[in-house]
Amino acid sequence: MTTQATQTTSPTAKPQGSHHWVMTVELPGRAMNTRYGTWTPPQGATRHDVFLAIKTDIARNNPEMATANVVFFALEPNQL
């Protein structure tokens, strides 16, 4: 998953994606993993598409978590 650059208001700020996300997955009684980041989904992507992409990325980086339960997922526009 690649974060695409967006315009920032500070010259020292790192480019961020259009959306901020948080996902927590758990293998009950064995392990829990929380990840977060920013991402600009491709044009036409749905919330479900983003959910699956993030869960797939977590499993790619930690194969044990491929069958984990999602206990929390948040996806919001990355703006105040």
Long-range contacts (C-beta under 8 A, 24 or more apart in sequence): 1-37, 1-39, 1-53, 1-54, 1-57, 2-39, 3-37, 3-38, 3-39, 3-40, 4-39, 4-40, 6-40, 6-78, 16-78, 17-78, 18-77, 18-78, 19-50, 19-75, 19-76, 19-77, 19-78, 20-74, 20-75, 20-76, 20-77, 20-78, 21-50, 21-54, 21-73, 21-74, 21-75, 21-76, 22-72, 22-73, 22-74, 23-51, 23-54, 23-55, 23-58, 23-70, 23-72, 23-73, 23-74, 24-70, 24-71, 24-72, 24-73, 25-55, 25-58, 25-65, 25-68, 25-69, 25-70, 25-71, 26-68, 26-69, 26-71, 27-64, 27-65, 27-67, 27-68, 27-69, 28-69, 31-64, 31-65, 31-68, 32-71, 33-58, 33-62, 33-65, 33-68, 34-72, 38-78, 47-75, 50-75, 51-75
